[in-house]
Amino acid sequence: MSVRLRLAVVAFLWVVTALAIAAPSAFSSGGALTGTWSGSISRSLSGTGQRRHLEVVINANERGGSWKVSASCRGPLKLQSISDGFHHYLEKLARGSTCLGGGVDCLERAGAELYDEFQPAPTTSGYTSEAILRRVKG
């Protein structure tokens, strides 16, 4: 085999190897939390319990997303920190929302499910929620 042909084969194998290593991370659909999650939340406000539907969407880079309880109770999520297996997202209310909100939404994978625990901002003291969410297919 000629030197030129050997160099071409080595270069080709190097490119194929580099792509095989880089492709999963460069073209993946995101991390463990990425996607749309849905379930029922248990709310507690001054001792009164309620169950409501919750939808959480986490972006592919897991740095943000959104939450929605209803058309008038929704908003963005922004990653604040990661600790002890939890991703802590700052939850804000969208303009026009008419519900209690604002605080930190703590999310952790639990097998195929997502554990969601909401910690309220000081202005919404007394309001907490927790949920087990399941990934929405689609």
Buried (B, 14 or more C-beta within 10 A) or exposed (E): EEEEEEEEEEEEEEEEEEEEEEEEEEEEEEBEBBBBBBBBBEBEBEEEEEEBEBBBBBBEEBEBBBBBBEEEBBBBBEBBEEEEEBBBBBBBBBEEBEBBBBBBBBBBBEEEBBBBBBBBBEEBEEBBBEBBBEBEEE
